[in-house]
């Protein structure tokens, strides 16, 4: 008899080294960054770009991603219901953010909490400075190379969420439903971490094909635009079957993940339209069939 669900009770901790705890989530974050570095290194070598740029790009990206992901979680998702509503200038606020009054606790990363949208915003800011100080080839230009690796990094991070038994979906009767024992679940839930891994990997394959087979990097913004739609468009759709991460989201028409995805989707559409309506850098047209 075939099981109609999967019991998931994996320990999120890989090992203990004295007082130091090594978690799968941290290992997979590091693996994602490493894969991104390898992929971008190959692209830079293909285009004959300075090797010194890669080291600086690595530093800018890691710092931007981690700081952005932490700050994004704290300010996008850590809104708590106030004991007493507060009225300021005629506007009543029912929720407050703990970090506004305790900003030093932003550094308490051992408490957990990283948001992918925050990481994306952090990288956007970091690449602005990378372009101004290092590459000077245009803001979107670097993203046409970087996001190919970032798609793989995204899959690694979602694998880490699976190992943590967190950020999953609603109840399901599908045979691949997961009972997340460590989160206290007793019925099968959508393993949306796996769904997100799949769309990240699918996006990577499409971007890789565009870069190598269609030379899409000659169309400024095309690869980046496809990435934004592939990642954030899929994320927007998937949020309909994901559980809200915080209580305050239950009062929203769209949850926080969807609200934060919309600007990226619109930007992606604009980049694709613009890139396909402008001649490529090498004056060679790209035909996508």
Buried (B, 14 or more C-beta within 10 A) or exposed (E): EEEEBEEBEEEBEBEEEEEEEEBBBEBBBEBBBBBBBEBBBBBBEEEEBEEEBBEBBBEBBBBBBBBBBBBBBBBBBBBEEEEEEEEEEEEEEEBBBEBEEEEEEBEEEEEEBBBBBBBBBBBBBBBBEBBEEBBEEEBBBBBBBBBBBBBBBBBBBBBBBBBBBBBBBEEBEEEBBBBBEEBEBEEBBBBBBBBBBEBBBBBBEBBBEBBBEBBBBBBBBBBBBBBBBBBBBBBBEBBEBBBBBBEBBEEEEBBBBBBBBEEBBEBBBEBBEBBBEEEBEEEEEBEEE
